[in-house]
Every structure is written in structure tokens, then in C-alpha cells.
Amino acid sequence: MPHDFIPTLQSNSIFSLVSKAATSKNLKAYVVGGYVRDVVLKRESKDIDFVCVGSGIELAKEVAKLLGQDAKLSVYKNFGTASIHHQGFEYEFVGARKESYRSDSRNPIVEDGTLEDDQNRRDFTINAMAISLSEEDYGVLIDPFQGMEDLRNMIIRTPLEPAITFSDDPLRMLRAIRFATQLHFDIEPDTFDGLIQQAERISIISQERITDELNKIIIAEKPSYGFQLLFHSGLLKLIFPEMANLQGIQKINGKAHKDNFYHTIQVLDNICKMTDSLWLRWAAILHDIAKPATQRFHEKAGWTFHGHEDLGAKWVPKIFKRMKLPLDERMKYVQKLVKLHLRPIALVNDKVTDSAIRRMVFEAGSDVSDLMILCKADVTSKNPERVKKYQSNFKKVEKKIEEVEARDKVMNFNPPVSGEEIIEVFDIKPSKVIGDIKSEIKEAILEGKIKNQKKEAFELMLKIGKKKGLTAKRS
């Protein structure tokens, strides 16, 4: 894959500035890693890494001077690195180094080294290429591991022995799968074998780093590929056992259920065609997560998974907590969608009543449109006529949602009569009866017995209060 890098270097003045700064400090400097890869792949990149033989911090300081006052320099002395933020770009500077590892840690022992040492420590051949910024060989590609050839062949491969590369830094196993997923590349067989051999080493990686890589796989164009690699490598059962447990088919008396792992990743791919939302994608991943725990076989009914939506919703907080995912409104959003994901499908199968629609909209609130997206993605039948039928019925449900909400306004429901009003009207102290009255009013609205209006709700409040032996002070 021949490539002329001079036009690329000329397109951004940072390269000539780094070259000038390196020359003034008598250093050899190089553009390295992901930026080189992305230039070849024609992917936009705002992060550029520079390596020099010598002090990366010294080089960064000199470059910052040349860039001027709007360059924001950050120095990390403990790591021997520095970064510059300038006009939307992030420039990282480090001195060339070599690394050695202990068996119980992914934190390397770092020493100054040569460019060759620095390239040897890189994770993959496609990330181990460098472009010289020295005056004598400006723009020349240094590619000791045939990274350009691997780009052409769409291959993820380690520069050195895979088992050693992954044992030294087990996070590279997840990065291999992430890059393969993002770039639509294959992992070279020996590299994948090394990944399988070292899978258990993932235990020394922090959960935060594991989750960060997992999220990058999830937001890829087709994340199912990454999850299949995670499963077949043995990593999935180590980092996400609940999802690995979805895999498999049981058959009794000729009756089999579908493989819920492959169904789930198909739902995930389906939803990716409709949304970029990471959390809606997480809802797709977790919507059937409790099926193995609720799986039962009945002679007449066959396989059932009764209550898997409720149990799955209960599991969401503990899964989020273990994975160091946010425990805020994002978790509650995923939990809600998991709990409600069967509702629209039930409405498709039955006669769509206003009451059922009102209840679903009440519970889903402003997330009802996302719930419908999840339900559409959940249709994975290989029968095109069945898919067509479901999608057509979903459109009817969506139309009904619009009609009911326009008339009854139950989305993000606010009680027409407040607890304070009940206290004032009946001249009572705060107590359980107030909640009971509000609950009855809400039920009446959801059932369509009264409109979601102040006048009708107030009249019903008086009737309920009278039944409970309360006397209204005013009406």
C-alpha cells in the first residue's frame, strides 16, 4: 500500500512546527500510532501522537512556544509525557521508551529507549508505524512490522509474540476486539489464539478500563461482531457472565427455544440502525438478560420465560454497579426500558385499548418513543411476512399513542389534584389516605373513567373522600 505522506504533513502546520522544534533541540521526532493508521484509512482524527528520542516534555514546551498563547500545555512529569490542546486538536508528546512487565500488573517498568524500542512496545502492527519529522528523511514511513500490509489485508496482528503482548498488558485483548469491530477487520489467527490463551489475565485490569472498551464496542456500527469475538475468545464469560449465559439452545420433546445470545446481538445490531444512543443500545443488550433464570419447560406450552422482564429490570442496577456504569438517570432509563420492553408487543397481539395505551405511556413517560424503537429492534424473525406484520402493527400502536396522548396527556403525568389540596379540602393531617385518594384518581384517569382535567378529578376526589368518611370543608 504505497502512500505519500508529504501532502498529509503539509496539510497541517503542526508537523513543520514539531520538526522545527525538534531540530532546535537536537531531537529526532516522529508522528506515531493511530494518526498514521487513520491517515491511510482516510478516517478523521483530531488526536496526534508524537514520539521523540529524548525528552517528550522538552519538545512539547518548545512546540507550545511556537504555537503561541492559545496553545494550552499540560505536563505530566510522573509519566514523562505532555499534551497540547490547540484549535480543537490534541497533541501528545512522549520520549521513546522501552517497557518490561511484572506478571501481577499491567503497569510497566519504563526506561528511555530508541524508536525501535518504542515501536516494539506498541499493541498492534497497524498502530506501530511512524513517520519521520527529521529534516534528512522528512515524511519517510518507518514500518518494521508491515503495518501497511496489515491495513491492506484488514488484519489486527501483534508486533511481537501475541501471548507475550497480551500477558504484558491484558487490556490489549479488548483493544484488539474493539479495533476489529470499529474497522471491520479480522484478528489474525495466531493473535486470536494468543488472546484465548491469555483471557484469564483480564482479571488484573480495572473495571473502568474494561467498561470503557466495552462501550466503544457497543457504539460501533455493528457491535454484534465484537460480542461474537468476546464470546468465542472466552472473555465475555469473564467480564460479562450474564450475557455469556444467554448462549445455547435446549431441546425437549422436539421443542427448542431460540439462542438468546444470538437473538440479543441481532437486536443490538437492529437498534444501531435506528439510534446512536449508548444507553438505548445497553437496553437492547439487557432486555432479555434474565431469560436463563426464568426459563421453564411445559409439555403443552413448551419453553416459557415468564417474568424475565421484571427480573431483568431488578438486575440492571447490580450489573451497572459492578461494571462501574453510571447509577443515575441513565441506569433508571435502561431499567425502565428493560421492564417495559414486552408492553408494545402485547398490544400488537391483542386488541389495542385506550386504557392499555394510557398505562404504557404513563409508565414509559417521555421515553415511550425509545421503547417503541427497542420493540421494533426486538423483532428478529427470519420470516419476512411475520416481520412485516409486526412492523405494520407497531405503526398502528404508535398512531394510537399519539391520539391518546393528545387527548389525555398522561405522558410525564402530574396529578390534577395535589396532596396539599386534599389536606386543605378535608382539613386532615398528612397520612396514608391522601396517597390512596391520589392513587384512585390516577387509576380512574388511566382507565378512562374521567378525563385528565382538574374539574372532573376534583369531583371524584370529593366522592372518594365521602366514601372514606371525610367531610369536605369547601367544594
Residue pairs with C-beta under 8 A, 6 or more apart in sequence:
1 40
1 148
1 149
1 151
1 152
3 39
3 40
3 141
3 148
4 139
5 39
5 131
5 139
5 140
5 141
6 138
6 139
8 39
9 15
9 16
9 31
9 131
9 133
9 138
9 139
10 16
14 48
14 63
14 67
14 86
14 89
14 91
15 31
15 133
17 63
17 66
17 67
18 29
18 50
18 59
18 63
18 133
19 29
19 133
19 134
19 135
19 138
20 66
21 29
21 59
21 62
21 63
21 65
21 66
22 28
22 29
22 52
22 59
22 133
22 134
23 134
23 135
24 62
25 54
25 58
25 59
25 62
27 52
27 53
27 54
27 55
27 58
27 59
28 52
28 53
28 54
28 115
28 132
28 134
29 50
29 51
29 52
29 59
29 132
29 133
29 134
30 50
30 51
30 52
30 115
30 130
30 131
30 132
30 133
30 142
31 48
31 49
31 50
31 130
31 131
31 133
32 49
32 50
32 51
32 118
32 119
32 122
32 129
32 130
32 131
33 49
33 122
33 127
33 128
33 129
34 45
34 47
34 49
34 127
35 45
35 47
35 48
35 49
36 129
36 130
36 131
36 141
37 126
37 127
37 129
37 147
37 151
38 44
38 45
39 45
40 148
40 151
41 151
41 183
46 88
46 89
46 90
47 89
47 90
47 92
48 89
48 90
48 91
48 92
49 91
49 92
49 94
50 56
50 59
50 91
50 92
50 93
50 94
50 133
51 94
51 95
51 96
51 115
51 118
51 130
52 59
52 93
52 94
52 95
52 96
53 95
53 96
53 114
53 115
54 95
54 96
55 80
55 95
56 80
56 81
56 82
56 93
56 94
56 95
57 75
57 77
57 80
57 81
57 82
57 93
57 95
59 93
60 73
60 75
60 82
60 83
60 84
60 91
60 93
61 73
61 75
61 82
63 71
63 84
63 91
63 93
64 71
64 73
64 84
67 84
67 86
70 86
70 87
71 84
71 85
71 86
72 84
72 85
72 86
73 82
73 83
73 84
74 82
74 83
74 84
74 85
75 82
76 82
76 83
80 94
80 95
80 97
80 110
81 92
81 93
81 94
82 92
82 93
82 94
83 90
83 91
83 92
83 93
84 90
84 91
84 93
85 91
95 112
96 112
96 113
96 114
96 115
96 117
96 118
97 110
97 111
97 112
97 113
97 117
97 118
97 121
98 110
98 111
98 112
98 113
98 114
98 117
98 118
98 120
98 121
99 108
99 109
99 110
99 111
99 121
99 168
100 108
100 109
100 111
101 108
101 109
101 167
101 168
101 169
102 109
103 167
104 204
105 204
106 168
106 169
106 170
106 171
106 204
106 205
108 121
108 168
108 169
115 130
115 142
116 144
119 128
119 130
119 142
119 144
119 145
119 159
120 128
120 159
120 160
122 128
122 159
123 158
123 159
123 165
123 169
123 172
123 175
123 176
124 147
124 150
124 156
124 157
124 158
124 159
124 172
124 175
124 176
124 179
125 145
125 146
125 147
125 150
125 155
125 157
125 158
125 159
126 147
126 150
126 151
126 155
126 156
126 157
126 179
127 147
128 143
128 144
128 145
128 147
128 159
129 141
129 142
129 143
129 147
129 148
130 141
130 142
130 143
131 139
131 140
131 141
131 142
132 138
132 139
132 140
132 142
141 148
144 159
145 157
145 159
150 156
150 157
150 188
154 183
154 184
154 185
154 186
155 185
155 186
155 187
155 188
156 176
156 179
156 180
156 183
156 185
156 186
156 187
156 188
156 191
157 187
157 188
157 190
157 191
158 165
158 166
158 172
158 176
158 191
158 194
159 165
161 194
162 190
162 191
162 193
162 194
162 195
163 194
163 197
163 198
165 172
165 194
166 172
166 173
166 194
166 195
166 197
166 198
166 201
167 198
167 201
170 198
170 201
170 202
170 204
170 205
171 202
171 205
171 209
171 210
171 213
173 195
173 198
173 199
173 201
173 202
173 233
173 235
174 202
174 205
174 210
174 213
174 214
174 235
175 213
176 187
176 191
176 195
177 187
177 195
177 213
177 217
177 226
177 229
177 230
177 233
177 235
178 213
178 216
178 217
178 220
178 226
179 185
180 186
180 187
180 225
180 226
180 229
181 217
181 220
181 222
181 223
181 225
181 226
181 229
182 216
182 220
182 221
184 221
184 222
184 225
187 195
187 229
192 229
192 233
195 233
195 235
196 233
196 234
199 233
199 234
199 235
199 238
200 238
202 210
202 235
202 238
202 239
203 238
207 322
207 323
207 324
208 324
210 239
210 323
211 323
211 324
211 325
214 239
214 240
214 323
215 278
217 223
217 226
217 227
217 230
218 268
218 278
218 281
218 282
218 285
219 276
219 278
219 281
220 226
221 272
222 269
222 272
223 265
223 268
223 269
223 272
223 281
224 265
224 266
224 268
224 269
227 236
227 243
227 265
227 268
228 265
230 236
230 239
230 240
231 237
231 244
231 247
231 261
236 243
236 244
237 244
237 245
240 323
242 289
242 315
242 319
243 261
243 264
243 285
243 289
244 261
245 292
246 259
246 260
246 261
246 263
246 264
246 288
246 289
246 291
246 292
247 259
247 260
247 261
247 262
248 259
248 261
249 256
249 257
249 258
249 259
250 256
250 257
250 295
250 297
250 303
252 297
253 299
255 297
255 302
255 303
256 303
257 295
257 302
257 303
260 288
260 291
260 292
263 288
263 380
264 284
264 285
264 287
264 288
266 380
267 284
267 287
267 288
267 374
267 377
267 378
267 380
268 281
268 284
268 285
268 377
270 284
270 376
270 377
270 378
270 379
270 380
271 280
271 281
271 284
271 373
271 374
271 377
272 281
274 373
274 376
274 377
275 281
275 370
275 373
277 370
279 330
279 333
279 334
280 337
280 370
280 373
280 374
282 325
282 334
283 333
283 334
283 337
283 338
283 341
283 370
283 374
284 374
284 377
286 312
286 315
286 316
286 319
286 334
286 338
287 309
287 312
287 337
287 338
287 341
287 374
287 378
288 305
288 308
288 312
289 312
289 315
289 319
289 338
290 305
290 307
290 308
290 309
290 311
290 312
290 314
290 315
291 305
291 308
291 312
293 308
293 311
294 304
294 305
294 306
294 307
294 308
294 311
295 303
295 304
295 305
296 303
296 304
296 305
296 306
297 303
297 304
298 304
309 338
309 339
309 340
309 341
309 342
310 339
312 338
312 339
313 335
313 336
313 338
313 339
316 331
316 334
316 335
316 338
317 327
317 331
317 335
319 325
320 326
320 327
320 331
320 334
321 327
325 331
333 367
336 363
336 364
336 367
337 367
337 370
337 371
337 374
340 360
340 363
340 364
340 371
341 371
341 374
341 375
341 378
343 360
343 363
343 364
343 371
344 360
344 371
344 372
344 375
344 394
344 397
345 375
345 378
345 390
346 356
347 356
347 357
347 360
347 397
348 390
348 393
348 394
348 397
350 356
352 396
352 397
352 400
354 400
354 404
354 408
354 448
355 446
355 447
355 448
357 397
357 400
357 401
357 404
358 404
358 408
358 410
358 445
358 446
358 447
358 448
359 446
360 368
360 371
360 401
361 368
361 401
361 404
361 405
361 410
361 411
362 410
362 411
362 413
362 446
364 371
364 411
365 411
365 412
365 413
366 411
366 412
368 401
368 411
372 394
372 397
372 398
372 401
375 394
376 391
376 394
379 386
379 387
379 390
379 391
381 387
381 390
404 410
405 411
408 445
408 448
408 451
408 452
409 452
410 445
410 446
410 452
413 442
413 445
413 452
415 438
415 441
415 442
415 457
416 441
416 445
416 452
416 453
416 454
416 456
416 457
416 458
417 437
417 438
417 441
417 454
417 457
417 458
417 461
419 430
419 434
419 435
419 438
421 458
421 461
422 428
422 434
422 437
422 438
422 461
422 465
423 429
423 430
423 434
424 473
425 461
425 462
425 465
425 472
425 473
425 474
425 475
426 465
426 470
426 471
426 472
426 473
427 471
427 473
428 434
428 470
433 468
433 470
436 468
437 461
437 464
437 465
437 468
440 460
440 464
441 450
441 457
441 460
441 461
441 464
444 450
444 460
445 451
445 452
445 457
450 456
450 457
450 460
462 472
462 475
465 471
465 472
466 472
